[in-house]
Each structure stands twice: as C-alpha cells, then as structure tokens.
Amino acid sequence: MALYLKEHLTFDRASMVVESVSEGDKKNLYMKGIFIQGGVKNANERIYPVSEIESAVQTLNEQITDGHSVLGEVDHPDDLKINLDRVSHMITGMWMDGANGFGKLKILPTPMGQLVATMLESGVKLGVSSRGSGNVDDMNGKVSDFEIVTVDIVAQPSAPQAYPKAIYEGMMNMKHGHKIFENLKGAKLASDPKAQKYIREQTIRLIKDMKIK
C-alpha cells in the first residue's frame, strides 16, 4: 500500500521567487522555485531518486496539458484529498532542473489565496511542500512508485505555528470573523475591489498584531 508522503521546503531552500505579472487588466501573483529535491536524503530521511521525480513531474504536466486543474492548499490536510474551501493556488507547470523538480504556481483570488497574496506582498516568506504517494524502502529510505498529487503553500518549518493557520484562526477570533469569512467565500473577489481591499487590510492588521516576519 502506497504511503502518504509530504516534503517541506523553506522559502530559501526552495530558491523561491515571487513574481507579479500583468495579465490583461489585472496583476497575478506567482511563486516559482524548487518543489521537490531529488537524489539527496531529506529531513524525513527519505531519498527521491531523480528518475522517480522525472516520472512524477511528467505525469503531473500531462494532467495540466489535458486540461485538469492541479489545485493546492494552505497547509497540509491529513490525506491526499483537495479541500476546495482551503484552495489558495493552482500549479501551472513543473520541470526538471538537474536533480530537482521545479515548478510554478499561480495565487488564486479565493479567500485563502487572498490571505497568501497579502502575506507575500507584506514580506512574509512562505515555503512549499509537495504532497504525494509512494513506497519507501525501510532499509535505505529510497522512494519508489512516486506520484505528486499537488504542492501546498506552507510556513517555514522552523516557525512555531503555520502562518496561514495563524491568520485563519486570528480572523475567526475577530468580532463577526466567522460571518466575514463566510461572506468572503461567496464573494467574487476577482471583480470586487471592496472585498479585496477589506481582506487585505484585515490580514495586514493581523500580521502586525502577531508580529509575523
């Protein structure tokens, strides 16, 4: 039976680049960098052979080419299922560069995507973490039959609490926070400047209150 595998990379280890790209009459935010490292033993004592990463990257790109949306979340859930209420971005492509699997993701105008965008624009360094399945050799830690399901956005692993989770819980603790969040989930954020402005203002206030850097 294949195992649930997740591998964290900090903003710096992933050589992450945040890009703001003008597309038509709006700007979209992207994150680009290493999504998974190959050929070396990682913090989880696992080794992903380069051939396994190459195969997984090819499969994921075929899904994108075939018109499937590869969505990612804020933080990791406890399984491989994609939870639509926590989606923050979409993987636009992956490629190999040496032993590593690089990729690019687009921040979506969802409630969680807006939270991520505000944090990035406020200077918060967020990392990425691959989520997939595979088998692990108990003797040497080598992974086989590896498949990437998605790549999620996470806080620096050394942080005492996941930034996105902290922001979410902070909003829930605000007066009428739950009602505000539910309204934002139903709002057309991409075409509602007032909603965008409001969530940015509230998120920046929460970041300052919690002294997140």
Secondary structure, DSSP 8 states (H G I E B T S, - for coil): --EEEEEEE-TTTTT-EEEEEEETTEEEEEEEEEEE--SSB-TTS-B--HHHHHHHHHHHHHHHHTT--EEEEBS--SSS---GGGEEEEEEEEEEETTEEEEEEEE-SSHHHHHHHHHHHTT---EEEEEEEEEE-TTT-BEEEEEEEEEEEE--TTSSS-HHHHHHHHHHHSTTHHHHHHHHHHS-GGG-HHHHHHHHHHHHHHHHHHT--
